[in-house]
Amino acid sequence: MSGITLRAQHAVVDGRLEHDVVVRVEDGWIVEPRGAGARVHERAITGTLLPGFVDLQVNGMGGIGFDEGDDDAFDAAAHAVRAGGAAAFLPTLITAPLDRLVERAARLASWVRRRGPRAAATPLGIHLEGPFLELAGAHDATALIEPDAQSVGRLLDACAGTLRLVTLAPGLLGAVEAVARLRAAGVAVAFGHARSTRQFDACVDAGATLVTHLFNAMSPLHHRDPGITGLALDELRLSCCLIADGHHVHPAVLRTAWRVLGSARTILVTDAIAAAGMPDGAYSLAGLAVQSRGGVVRDARGTLAGSALTMTEAATRFARFVNGLAAPELAAIAAANPARAIGAAEFGSVSTGCRAAFAVLDDAGGLHDLKLG
């Protein structure tokens, strides 16, 4: 990949739409986003160049879950994530009995430290969605626990510096202390699978900055009781992740959330499981048998159990649901915002010092991954 000069008709550079942009790439990194550079392997880009997308919630893809398998299987899943339009992502583990979750986290952490194969999506760290939750959803309700110091410590130790995001319920005993400890360790904290609004403000004050799949598995908005959903929409310090498949959240509600959150606070995620990028059929999520039909994944009770979305599909559908997005808005919600939320400064921007990972928005509104190799 050494010595490529990209000449784009348009590009989102540092959050702004610019025209006739030259991007210099050397060894997989952007070294000169605007200058002419040496004309080695020059390539013209038709359409609008965007930063590569970042997905904060990927349970699996391409028939493989990150709760099972070995390094080779994880490599294959990372290739599927890249093929689905994400340049970087957080492999995600959901609730399991603590001993089992610790074992899974340690195995996944070992793989994450390798950073995955070069042509695949880059694993930026681990997202633990549980076990510190109130509402099970498709999770194992018997394995939900409070975030006491010992449990938090065991998971931090198992991840060995790779833990990047934890989803927890703020109303649980010990949640405020857990948020503070996780933030001190450099881990972002999101609210999710939560019923009680108790300690909501205290957890935000302690450093929580995100909401996992807004509207899903959380107390809903009511005009006399805002619930987790209403408080999250109102709290300007929180960015909110949305699953834009049209099934997790009705398009009219997505549009309403977009009007409140805007491009500053919206983050697109897939919550993909092994079924993503695969035909309809039987799959598993942390040992739970699920069925993917028509791109919708449910467990035996009919509960939504992750999604079959890719990032390209999520961005395309969201743009359609909200009646179009400007290129800088799309770059913000699919790349810049998620990267910033977890401190991944090398992604999310077409800027010097960032990874050379790009998507292209064509003139017809289609999205394509840009392969440089």
Sequence and secondary structure as in RCSB ss.txt:
>XXXX:A:sequence
MSGITLRAQHAVVDGRLEHDVVVRVEDGWIVEPRGAGARVHERAITGTLLPGFVDLQVNGMGGIGFDEGDDDAFD
AAAHAVRAGGAAAFLPTLITAPLDRLVERAARLASWVRRRGPRAAATPLGIHLEGPFLELAGAHDATALIEPDAQ
SVGRLLDACAGTLRLVTLAPGLLGAVEAVARLRAAGVAVAFGHARSTRQFDACVDAGATLVTHLFNAMSPLHHRD
PGITGLALDELRLSCCLIADGHHVHPAVLRTAWRVLGSARTILVTDAIAAAGMPDGAYSLAGLAVQSRGGVVRDA
RGTLAGSALTMTEAATRFARFVNGLAAPELAAIAAANPARAIGAAEFGSVSTGCRAAFAVLDDAGGLHDLKLG
>XXXX:A:secstr
  SEEEEEEEEEETTEEEEEEEEEEETTEEEESSS    SSEEEEEEEEEE EEEEEESEETTEETTS  HHHHH
HHHHHHHHTTEEEEEEEEE   HHHHHHHHHHHHHHHHHT  TTS EE  EEEE SS S  TTS GGG     HH
HHHHHHHHHTT EEEEEE TTSTTHHHHHHHHHHTT EEEE SB   TTHHHHHHHT  EESSTTTTB   BTTB
 HHHHHHHH TT EEEEE SSSSS HHHHHHHHHHHHHHHEEEE  B TTTTS SEEEEETTEEEEEETTEEEET
TS B SB   HHHHHHHHHHHTT   HHHHHIIIIIHHHHHTT TTSSSSSTTSB  EEEE TTS EEEE   
